[in-house]
Every structure is written in C-alpha cells, then in structure tokens.
Amino acid sequence: MKYLLAPTFAAAILAASAAATAQTSGGTDTPKLQCAIGYVTGVGGSEQSVREYLATPSRDQYRYIADNPIHCKVSDEGRASDCTGITNLSREKVSVYDEVDSAIVSVVARVELEHGDIYPVIIAVPRKDVKCQE
C-alpha cells in the first residue's frame, strides 16, 4: 500500500503544478508575433513615452504627441540612440526587434529626426499597431 501511495502523491503534485502554471500564464498572455517584418500605423517612440501616451485620456493624446516630439542622439556614424518622445507612424515598414511585454513591441523603424533627416531607430510601439507582413 505504501508503494502505491508515493507515486499517486507525486502525480497529484505534478498535476497541481501544471494547473498552477497554466493558470498564471494561460488565457491572459498574448501570443508572440510570428514575423520579422511588419507595418506600423500608430505611434512609436521611447518606451516611457509610449506608456505615458497609452495612459493619457484619448482626448489629450494628440496634445501629448505635439508636446513630446521624438528626439534622439545621432552619432557621427549616423546611429540614433537615447531617444525620448513620440512620433506618428503611417504604415511604416519595420523590423520586429523584440517583445517588451504584452502591450509593447520594440521595432526598428525609419524615423524622421532633426532637419528632416531619416534614421533607422529602435523604438517602442503598441503591439496592437503592428501588423505582420503577409
């Protein structure tokens, strides 16, 4: 009897562990984007700016974009980094870089910065605004 009790107890613990894992990561997780190239129509910028924009009431979002234009440091080699602010993107072709969390994805996009110059920049965008290339 002792020998039957141990495997049954181990199986019960294993089942409870699997159920707990499924509950914590189950229905609320969004599936990973399954593409490397996509299109973004919406906003993009520094992660902090995108989070603040998403938290802003919809009636004030236009003003948030106008008050926080995107700025990046551009090196002598033409590399943009340390970006702050936010910009509008209209069907901009992007390379999907990484998933920050369930709401935000980082992408490489061509962004107009100082004096009309366009640079490739790693920016955060709302996940809902990214459509994978067919």
C-alpha positions as CSV (number, residue, x, y, z in Angstrom):
1,M,0.0,0.0,0.0
2,K,2.9,2.4,0.9
3,Y,4.3,1.8,-2.6
4,L,1.1,2.8,-4.4
5,L,0.7,5.9,-2.2
6,A,4.0,7.6,-3.2
7,P,3.5,7.5,-7.0
8,T,-0.1,8.7,-6.6
9,F,1.1,11.6,-4.3
10,A,3.8,12.5,-6.8
11,A,1.3,12.5,-9.7
12,A,-1.0,14.8,-7.7
13,I,1.8,17.3,-7.1
14,L,2.8,17.3,-10.7
15,A,-0.8,17.8,-11.8
16,A,-1.3,20.7,-9.4
17,S,1.9,22.3,-10.5
18,A,0.9,22.1,-14.2
19,A,-2.5,23.6,-13.4
20,A,-0.9,26.5,-11.5
21,T,1.5,27.1,-14.3
22,A,-1.4,27.1,-16.8
23,Q,-3.4,29.5,-14.7
24,T,-0.6,32.0,-14.3
25,S,0.4,32.0,-18.0
26,G,-2.8,30.7,-19.6
27,G,-5.5,32.8,-21.2
28,T,-4.2,36.3,-20.5
29,D,-0.9,36.0,-22.4
30,T,-0.8,37.3,-25.9
31,P,0.9,35.0,-28.5
32,K,4.3,36.1,-29.7
33,L,4.4,37.9,-33.0
34,Q,5.4,35.4,-35.6
35,C,7.0,37.8,-38.0
36,A,10.3,39.6,-38.6
37,I,8.9,42.3,-40.9
38,G,5.7,44.2,-40.3
39,Y,3.9,47.5,-40.7
40,V,3.0,50.0,-38.0
41,T,0.2,52.6,-38.2
42,G,0.1,54.5,-34.9
43,V,2.6,55.9,-32.5
44,G,6.2,55.0,-31.7
45,G,8.9,56.3,-29.5
46,S,10.7,55.7,-26.3
47,E,9.2,53.0,-24.1
48,Q,8.4,55.5,-21.4
49,S,6.7,57.9,-23.8
50,V,4.6,55.2,-25.4
51,R,3.5,54.1,-21.9
52,E,2.6,57.6,-20.9
53,Y,0.8,58.1,-24.3
54,L,-1.3,55.0,-23.7
55,A,-2.1,56.1,-20.2
56,T,-3.3,59.6,-21.4
57,P,-7.0,60.0,-22.0
58,S,-7.9,59.8,-25.7
59,R,-9.0,63.4,-25.8
60,D,-5.4,64.5,-24.8
61,Q,-3.4,62.1,-26.9
62,Y,-3.0,64.5,-29.8
63,R,-1.6,67.2,-27.4
64,Y,0.8,64.6,-25.9
65,I,2.3,63.9,-29.3
66,A,2.6,67.6,-30.1
67,D,4.2,68.3,-26.7
68,N,6.7,65.4,-26.8
69,P,8.2,65.1,-30.3
70,I,10.8,62.4,-30.7
71,H,14.5,63.4,-30.2
72,C,17.5,61.0,-30.5
73,K,21.2,61.4,-30.2
74,V,22.8,60.8,-33.6
75,S,26.4,59.7,-33.7
76,D,28.9,60.7,-36.4
77,E,28.3,57.3,-38.0
78,G,24.6,58.1,-38.3
79,R,23.4,55.8,-35.5
80,A,20.5,57.1,-33.5
81,S,20.2,56.2,-29.8
82,D,18.9,57.5,-26.4
83,C,15.6,58.5,-27.9
84,T,12.9,60.4,-26.0
85,G,9.4,61.5,-27.1
86,I,7.0,60.0,-29.5
87,T,6.0,60.3,-33.2
88,N,3.2,59.2,-35.5
89,L,3.9,56.4,-38.0
90,S,1.7,55.8,-41.0
91,R,2.0,52.3,-42.5
92,E,5.7,52.4,-41.8
93,K,7.6,49.2,-42.7
94,V,9.5,47.9,-39.7
95,S,11.7,45.1,-38.5
96,V,10.3,43.5,-35.4
97,Y,13.1,43.6,-32.9
98,D,11.8,42.3,-29.5
99,E,8.7,42.0,-27.4
100,V,8.9,44.2,-24.4
101,D,5.7,42.9,-22.8
102,S,2.2,42.0,-23.8
103,A,1.3,45.6,-24.7
104,I,4.6,46.9,-26.3
105,V,6.9,45.7,-29.0
106,S,10.3,47.2,-30.0
107,V,10.9,47.6,-33.7
108,V,13.5,49.1,-36.0
109,A,11.8,51.9,-38.0
110,R,12.9,54.7,-40.2
111,V,12.1,57.9,-38.3
112,E,12.4,61.5,-39.3
113,L,14.5,63.3,-36.8
114,E,16.3,66.6,-36.9
115,H,16.0,68.8,-40.0
116,G,14.1,66.2,-42.0
117,D,16.9,63.6,-41.9
118,I,15.6,60.0,-41.6
119,Y,17.4,57.4,-39.5
120,P,16.8,53.8,-38.5
121,V,15.9,53.8,-34.8
122,I,14.9,51.1,-32.3
123,I,11.6,52.4,-30.9
124,A,8.7,51.0,-28.9
125,V,5.2,50.7,-30.4
126,P,1.9,49.4,-29.1
127,R,1.6,45.8,-30.0
128,K,-1.9,46.3,-31.4
129,D,-0.5,48.7,-34.0
130,V,1.9,46.1,-35.5
131,K,0.6,44.1,-38.5
132,C,2.8,41.3,-39.8
133,Q,3.8,41.4,-43.5
134,E,1.8,38.8,-45.4
